[in-house]
Amino acid sequence: MRYLIAILLMVQCVLGLAQKVLVPGESTVDKKWIKSGLQEFSYCVVADGSHREIGTFSIETIMGEHTFAAYTQLSLLNSPNQWIDTSISEAGTFKPLYRSSFNPNKASVLYFDKEVTGYYLDKATGKKTVVKEPVKSLFFESYTYPYLLSALPLDLGYEAELAVYDYEPSNKSNIHKSIIKDVKSALYKSSLTGDHHTWQVTVLETAVNETYIYHIDKETRKLWKLEVFSGDQNILLIDKEIDYQPIKSKFDKDKACKCLTEGSSVILGQAFARDNQAGIKGIAIMNVNKKQFAAPGTKIVLVPYTPYFKEWMKLNKALNKKGRSLPLPKEVSDCVKTTTVYDEDGHFEFSKLLPGEYWIYTEFSYVHTSTATEVVGYSDTYVNGVYQGSSAINNSYSYDANVNAMIQKVVTIEKNGDKAEVKLKKTL
């Protein structure tokens, strides 16, 4: 039995060592899953169990008749710097043809043929390295191979190795292995489109010792999420689902924005909440604090009440019941006007408006005063020593609590030059 076990272990080791390395032209790559398209990801840093968005990572892929191109761009929030990369390969085999990379740290351009030629500029030192090295084996380019993962025959426990080229001046060899170490089932929860069953594909980049975990849709092979583990740093990319367009109404950005800037009508408003909670049974004490005005500086939002916006609000109301929401598209949020409350009585103003319908919204906090009663005992009544009954002894008291008032209203301006007056009020 010992000999049999030893032989089996030896066979497993041999099979493991003999695992095939995938290279351009592999028949295992199903090209039907590699399509043209544009995706945007929230680029986040992860720390203490939560993530914070610091930028946007966009990916555009173009699957042509002769070439496959991948263009990526990383833009950080509040920064003019960008990281722009391009990778072009043969459409049939995914053999690399061109690679460029431009960012604050470097500039690099490479061409692939019988030789790899081009240059690498280190912007920190100013040193420019001329690249010229022979191609002695087949390999994928480092910015192309991730798109091939979705086209592989993924299944539970699937493993593979890919030969990948990634140039760095300090490398002894620019060809290394990207190892698919594990594939297993997972569930991705989208705030917009619900649950998606995915393949969780774990890849080890041997050249830099980084681990990438791709969450690829089992049905569509779309990439929903990417986790990157590099030393002490953890980066998370989450699909923004810019291709999700459930609203059928068309949005005319130019027309909507003109409504806010090219008219002569105005809206004069006042924002406040009514506090009517008394809570004393049988005693009509109302309006403990009759009006709670929005404080100076409170933001008031004005949006043209277009068919698109109406449909967006209706859809969000339905999504909110399922714990999901649809962000307002950027082209719509570009046509939003804001002002602030300018006095202690909650007054605000909007000007230069064209006739039409407008949705107004504000949100503010105030101190809400309530009165409650508590039974602290009972008083018994006797007549000539005979028990007649009992009555409760009540103790009344007031208490304060912070309350958040969210108020919205639709206002109509009939004709240019009109002055519409509106009260944004809510009773709590």
N, C-alpha and C positions, 0 to 999 in steps of 0.2 A: 504493500500500500504506500509506503514511504517513497518508493521509486516512482510510482504512478503520480503521486502528488508533485514530486520534483520535476517530472517530465512536463506536467500540465503548467506548472509555474514557468518553466523554461520556454514553453510554446507561447505563453501569454507575453513574456518579456520580448521574445522575438517578434511577435505580431505588433507589439507596441512600438518597438524600434523601427519596424518596417512600415509604419503608418505613412500613407502617401501624402506628399506635399502638393497642394493645389497650385497650378500655374495657369497663365493665359491659355485659352483654348479648351478648358475643361468642359467635358460633356455634362458634368454635374450641375453646371450653372444654367438655370432655366431663365432665359432672357425675357420671357413674357412678364416677369415681375419687375423688370427694370424699365421705368417709364419716365417720360418728361413731366416736370411739375415744379412747383414752388412751395417750400415749407418755411415757416418761421418758428423759432423756438425761443422760449424764455431762457436766458442764460443766467444760471443761479449759482451762488456759493452755498454750501451746506455746512452748518455748524450747530452744535448742541441740539441735534434732532430736528432742526427746522431749516428752511432754505429762504434765501433772499435774492430777488432778481437784481442783477447788476448790468444786464445788457440784452441784446437781441442777436441771435445767430440765425442767419438765413441760408437756405440751401436751394439752389436752382439746378435741376438736372435736365439735360436735353439729350434724348436718345434719337440720333439721326440715322440716316441710311448707312453712313460710313464711319461715324464717330460717336462716342459717348462722352459728354462733357459735364463736369460738375463744378459749379461756381459757389463758393461760400464766402460769407461776409459776417464778421463779428463787429458789432458796434456797442460800445459801452455807454451807459447812461452818464450824462453830463461830461462827456469827453469827445473831442473831435477826432481822436485816434480810431483807426479801423484796421482790422486784420482781414486781408482779401487774398483768397487762394483760388487757383484754377487748376484743374486736372483734366486732360483730354486723352482718351484711349481709343483704340480701334473698336468699332461697334460689334464686330463679330467675335473677337477673341479677348477684348479688354487688355490688349497689350499696350503699354503706355506710349504716348507720342509727345506730350508736352506737360510741363508743370511749372507754375509760377507762384510766388508767395511774396506779398508786400505787407509789411507791418512796421510799427515803430522800432523794432529791433533788427530787422533784416530786410533785404531785397534779394530775391533769387529767381532765376529763369533757367530751366533745363529743357533740352530736346533729347528725345530718345530715338536712336536708330541702331546702327551697328556699334555706335559709341554713345555714351551720355555726354553731352556737351552743354556749355552754358557758363553761368557765373553765380557766385554767392557773395553778397556784400554784408559784412557785419557793421551795422550802423554805429554801434557803441565804440568800436575801435577804428572804423574807417577802412578796415582791411578788406580787399576784394580778392576772392579766390577764383581762378579760372578752373572750370570743371572740364575734364577730358579723361574719360576712362572707358575701356572696352566693355561691351556687353557679352558675357560668357555663358549666361543662363537666362531662363525665362523667369519673369517676376511681374507682380502687379505694382502699381504706384500706390503710395501710402494714402493718398486722398481719394483713390478710386475703390479700393478693396472694401471699405465699409458698406458701399451700396450693393456689393455682390452678396453680402450676407443674407439678404432677404430672398435671393434667388437660389440659394443652396437648399438641398433636400433636408430641411430642418425637421428634427424629430427628437423625442425624449432620449437623452444620453448621446446625441450626435456629437462627434468630435472630428476635428480636421485641423490641418496646418496650411497656411498660405505663405508663399514666398513674396516678400514685400520690399520695395526699394524706398528708402528715405535718406536723402543726402544730408550730411552734416560734415563740416570740415574736419572735425576731430575723430570721425569714425574710422576704424581700421577697415571695416567692410560696411557698405551701405545697404547690403541685402541682409534681411533678418526674417525671422518667422513671426507671424501673428497666429497664435494658437487658440482655436475655439476649444475651450476647456470643458464647457458644459452647456447643455440646452435643456430647459425644463419649462413646464407650463406655468403661466402666471396670469393675473387679472389686472388690467389697467382701467382705472376709474376716471372717466372724463367728466368734467363739470358741465359739458355741453351735450355730449352724445351718449353718456351712460357708460356701461361696462363693455370692455373689449377683451376677448381672450387672446393672449399673446404667447409668443415664444420668448423666454428670457435667455438671451445668448451672452455667455460670459467669454470675453476674449482677453488674452494676455499679450501685450505688446512687449516682446522680449528685448527689443533694442533699448527701451527706456524704462522697462519694468513697471508699466502702468496697466491697470485693469479697466476694461470697458465693459459695461453691461447694457446691451441693447434690448429694448422691449419692442418686439416686432409683431404686428397683428397676424394672427394665424390665417385669417380669411383673405385679407387684402395685401399683406406683407408691408403695410405702412409702418414707419418708425414712429412710435408714440413718445418714447422717452429714452434718454441715454444718461447713464451714470458713469462718471470718470473718477477713478481713484489714482491719485498721483502723489505718493509720499504722504504727507499730512494734509494734502489738499483734496477736497471732494467737490467736484463740479456736477451740476445737474442741468440737463437740457429737457424742457417740456414743450411739446408741440402746442402752438397757439391755435391750431385748427382754423387757419385763415380760409381754408377751402369749405368750411361749414357755412352755407348760405341758406338758411331755412326761410328767410323772408322773401316773399315774391314781389313786393312793391319795389319799384326802382327809386333810387335816391338821386335827386338832382342837386349836387353840392353847390354849384354856382348860384342856382335860384335860391336855395335855402340860406346861403350866406348873405346874399343881397337883401333878404328880408330884415336882417339885423343892422344894416349899415346905410341903406339907400332911401329910407323913408323919412317922413316928417312927423310921424305919430309918436306918442309917449305913453308910458304906463307909470302911474303913480300908485304906490302900494304901501301897505302896513302889515307887518307880520307879528302875530301874537297867539298865545294859547289861553284858553279859559280853564280855570281850575274850579270844578264844581263838586268835588268830592267832600261831602260832609260826614255821612255815615252814622248819624244819630237817629235812631228809629223814632218816628213820630214827631221829630222836630225839624221844621223846614228852614235849616240854615244852608243857604246856597252861596256860591261865589266867595269862598273863604279868601282867595286871592283872585279877584275878578279878572284881571288881565295880566298876563306875563309876557311882556314884549321881548322880541328878539333883541339881543344886545347889539350895540354899535360894532360894526365889523363883521357881523354875521353874513355869510355868503348867500346870495339869491341867484338861482340859475334860471335862464330863459332859453327855451328851445323851440324852434319853429315846429308846430304840431302837424307835420307832414304825414301822408299815408304810411310812409316807411316807418316813421317814429311810432305811430299808433300801433302798427303791427309788431314792432319790436317790444313795446310795452306789454301787449297782450301775450306774446310768446314768453316773455320773462315771468309774467305772473303765473303761467302754467309750469314753467321750469322750476320756479321757486318752491312750488309744492313738492317737487321731487328732490329738493336740496341742490339744484343746479341753477346756473344763470348764463346769459349770453352777453358778453361785454359789448358796449356800444362801439361800433366800428370807428376807426380813426377819422374817416371822411365825414362822419356824422358829428363826432365830437369836435371837429374843427369848426362846425357851425353852431356852437354854443356860446351864448353871451352871459356874462356874469356881472353882478354889481354887489355892493354891500350895504347893509343898514347904516344910515349916517347919523342917527340920533337915538336918544333914550326911549323914544316912543315907537321904535320898530319901523321907521319910514325908509323907503327905498325908491329908486327911480330907474327907468330905462328910456332911452331916446333913440331917434333915427330909425324907427321901425316902419315897415310897410304894412298895409292892411293884411289881415289874415288871422289864423288861430295860433296861439302860443301856449306852451306848457310852462308853468312856473313852479319851481320847487325850492324849498328851504328846509333846513334841519338845525335845531338848536336845543340847548338844555336849559332847564330852569328848576327852581325849588318848588315842589308840589306839596301843599299842606293839606292833610286829611285829619278828620276828627273821628275817633272810635269810642265805643262804649264797652264797658266790662262789668259783668254782674259780680259784685263783691259780697253779697249776702241777701237775706230775705227778712222782711218784717211781718210778724204774725199779728192778726187783729182779733180781739176777743170782745164780746158784748155780754155783760152780766155773767162773765166766766165761761161763755160758750164760744168756741173757736169759729171764726167767720171766714178765714182764708189768709193767704200770704201774698205779699207783693215784693218784687225784686228791688234790691237797692243797687243802683247803677253808678259807676264812676266813669265820667267822660274825660278824655284827654286828647290832645292834638299832637301830631308828629309830622316831621318834614322828610321828604325823600327827593332825590334827584330824578328828574323825568326828562326823557328825550322826545321832543315834538318833531314829527316829520310831516310836512304840510305840502300839498300839491293842488294845483288848480289850473283849469284851462280858461284862457282869456281871449276874447275875440275883438279885433280892431276892425271896424266896419269900413272906414275910408281914410285916406291919407290926411294927416293933420289932426286926427281925433286924439282926445286925451282920455285914456281908459283908467279908471280908478278901481283898485282891487284890494280886498282884505284877505290876507292869508291867515286864516284862523282855524284853530282846532280846539275842541272841548275834550278835556281829559277827566 
